[in-house]
Every structure is written in C-alpha cells, then in structure tokens.
C-alpha cells in the first residue's frame, strides 16, 4: 500500500472521525466528569482545570455533536446542567477502556483500583472480547481490510489541536484521573501517530508521508510517545544511523481504546456502506465486533451496573432517565 492510500485510510478512518468529534484532552475530561455525575459549569471547570473560554467552547462542541445536551436548572439567570445523550452514554466502553489502561500503567493514586459489578457483587475489570469466539481481543489478532468509500462520503474536518500542556495543571481541586492517558492521546495528532503503528508503519518518513504531518509536530509526538513508554526507538541502519518505532506492551494495550472509538464511530458517525475500514478477528476469521463483559462473571456490562461509589450509580440513572 503506498503513502497516498495510507493517508486516505488513516485520516478518514473511524478512529480519526471519532477524534474529530471528541476533540482534545479538555473534551475527554468533560466526558469523564459528566459520566461521574458532574453537570454544572463551575464544577466542570474546577475539576478539569480548563480555562473558562476553553470549557465554554468544548461544551458547545459536545452539545452540537450530540454527545451532551443542556437542561435548565435555574431560570433567573438561566443556568444549565450538561447531561449525556444516548450517543454520549454509548461512549461508556471507551471510558472503561481508558480506566483499565490507566490502572495498569499510571501511577496516579486517585484512580479506583477496582470496579464493582453489581450483578455478581464482585470486584472486576472490563474484558473486551470477540462476540463470536469470545476470545480476548489483542492487537496482534486483528487484521483490517480497506474499503473504497463513495466520493460523497463525509470527510473529517482538517483541524488538529496543538498538544496541550495540561499535565502540568496544578490548580487546587483538579481531578487528575485520566491525565496520563490524555498526555498520550490528548490531541488528535498523537492519537493518529499511534494509529499509524497499528497499520504497520514504523519509520519516520512512512508516518510523516501517511499523515501529511509537519516534521516538527511529528518529532514532538514521537519524542513524547517514547518518553512515556508507548513506543520504543530501535535502530535498523548504522551508517547513517536510522531508527524505526515499535509499540511496547503499554502501547499495544491502548488498542482497546482505539477499537472502542472505531466501533462508536461505526454506530453514530458513519453509514454502513461508507465505513472505510473493516476489522476481522484472526482466530475465528469473522468480522470483529467486541463485547464488554465482567472479568468475574463474564456477563455483559451495562453502564448502570458498574460502580465504585453508590452515588455514582444514582447519578448515572438520572442520566439514563433525564425526564425524572
């Protein structure tokens, strides 16, 4: 596959389209907090550490993209709660994938080390498995086929945020959960650089040509990904010295997060006949669809049946039944 084909495939992939809608680290933090039952502007600002203007623009974007909706809770002056729509609630598997990766690879003590599945009453981890053969999904067991998409297929907007320095936020009261993963994929370019490794690209020039990314941005993202242990830099030529990049175990385990964005985009953003990338599970050779189950009882997980805090369950039920 030549560079042009990789460019079309990666930049119009389901993950790229999901990233274009979900935005940057601030949008991810808003989604995290609304899932935790935080609804009002000032509390969202305090917990994320976002500037007022930044938070306003991200909330507006999430509402316009149908992930959140506004519900007035005060009339004089009018003030709103921000709540998850059905489309927003369907991001729950991605949120659990983020939590699972953070608990494995982050040293942040505020992340709850276990979740409780109320159906079986046991501590559990989310398990992402193939819905056909029920084997755990691993990157090495997934292959892809590119599909020619119609010329009138919707293209993702060519807007990419600069990498945020949000990991250095020290405002009192900021909730730092998910900060490690957002340091890794908290902007679209970094997420797409990681995705290019999933497609088998490994050399600097290959990645640069496939993404159409400027050299200074690519160098910055690769340096970051090596520093945090998602990629490793391996020499493949001595004179002159040249390197390629490989996913570490830590990097490969990010795949469940990408897979959930891929499937969410298929459900909400892309028509069936316009999906640019089809995934197959090698062990059973069927088209890959994931299912999310409890590691203890192997029953499917639902957003209202997983908690680490009794109040969390009550808040999510309110999200599910906004009229009550």
WORA-V407239 format. One record per residue. RES is the residue in three letters. D_LAST is the distance of its C-alpha to the last C-alpha in whole Angstrom. Layout:
res: (RES RES)
d_last: (D_LAST D_LAST)
This chain:
res: (UNK UNK UNK UNK UNK UNK UNK UNK UNK UNK UNK UNK UNK UNK UNK UNK UNK UNK UNK UNK UNK UNK UNK UNK UNK UNK UNK UNK UNK UNK UNK UNK UNK UNK UNK UNK UNK UNK UNK UNK UNK UNK UNK UNK UNK UNK UNK UNK UNK UNK UNK UNK UNK UNK UNK UNK UNK UNK UNK UNK UNK UNK UNK UNK UNK UNK UNK UNK UNK UNK UNK UNK UNK UNK UNK UNK UNK UNK UNK UNK UNK UNK UNK UNK UNK UNK UNK UNK UNK UNK UNK UNK UNK UNK UNK UNK UNK UNK UNK UNK UNK UNK UNK UNK UNK UNK UNK UNK UNK UNK UNK UNK UNK UNK UNK UNK UNK UNK UNK UNK UNK UNK UNK UNK UNK UNK UNK UNK UNK UNK UNK UNK UNK UNK UNK UNK UNK UNK UNK UNK UNK UNK UNK UNK UNK UNK UNK UNK UNK UNK UNK UNK UNK UNK UNK UNK UNK UNK UNK UNK UNK UNK UNK UNK UNK UNK UNK UNK UNK UNK UNK UNK UNK UNK UNK UNK UNK UNK UNK UNK UNK UNK UNK UNK UNK UNK UNK UNK UNK UNK UNK UNK UNK UNK UNK UNK UNK UNK UNK UNK UNK UNK UNK UNK UNK UNK UNK UNK UNK UNK UNK UNK UNK UNK UNK UNK UNK UNK UNK UNK UNK UNK UNK UNK UNK UNK UNK UNK UNK UNK UNK UNK UNK UNK UNK UNK UNK UNK UNK UNK UNK UNK UNK UNK UNK UNK UNK UNK UNK UNK UNK UNK UNK UNK UNK UNK UNK UNK UNK UNK UNK UNK UNK UNK UNK UNK UNK UNK UNK UNK UNK UNK UNK UNK UNK UNK UNK UNK UNK UNK UNK UNK UNK UNK UNK UNK UNK UNK UNK UNK UNK UNK UNK UNK UNK UNK UNK UNK UNK UNK UNK UNK UNK UNK UNK UNK UNK UNK UNK UNK UNK UNK UNK UNK UNK UNK UNK UNK UNK UNK UNK UNK UNK UNK)
d_last: (53 54 53 51 50 48 47 45 44 42 41 39 38 35 34 36 33 30 32 32 29 28 30 32 31 29 26 27 26 23 21 22 21 17 17 18 15 17 16 18 21 23 22 22 26 27 26 28 31 30 32 30 31 31 27 26 28 27 23 24 26 23 21 24 24 20 20 17 15 15 12 14 13 16 19 22 23 20 19 16 14 15 13 14 14 16 19 18 17 20 22 21 25 27 25 26 29 30 29 31 34 34 34 37 39 37 39 36 35 31 30 29 32 30 27 25 25 23 24 27 27 29 30 30 31 29 32 32 35 36 34 37 40 37 39 38 38 41 42 45 44 42 44 44 45 45 44 45 43 43 44 41 39 37 38 36 37 40 38 39 38 40 40 38 39 36 37 39 37 37 35 34 30 30 28 31 30 30 33 36 34 34 37 38 36 34 36 37 40 40 38 40 43 42 41 45 46 44 46 49 50 52 54 54 55 53 50 51 52 49 46 49 48 50 52 51 47 48 51 48 45 48 49 45 45 48 48 44 46 44 47 51 54 57 60 61 64 67 69 67 64 61 58 55 52 50 47 47 45 42 42 42 39 37 37 34 32 34 33 30 30 32 30 27 29 30 27 26 29 32 33 34 38 38 37 40 40 40 40 41 42 45 45 44 45 42 39 37 33 32 30 28 29 29 32 33 31 31 28 26 24 20 18 16 19 21 21 23 21 19 17 17 15 12 12 12 10 7 9 9 6 5 4 0)
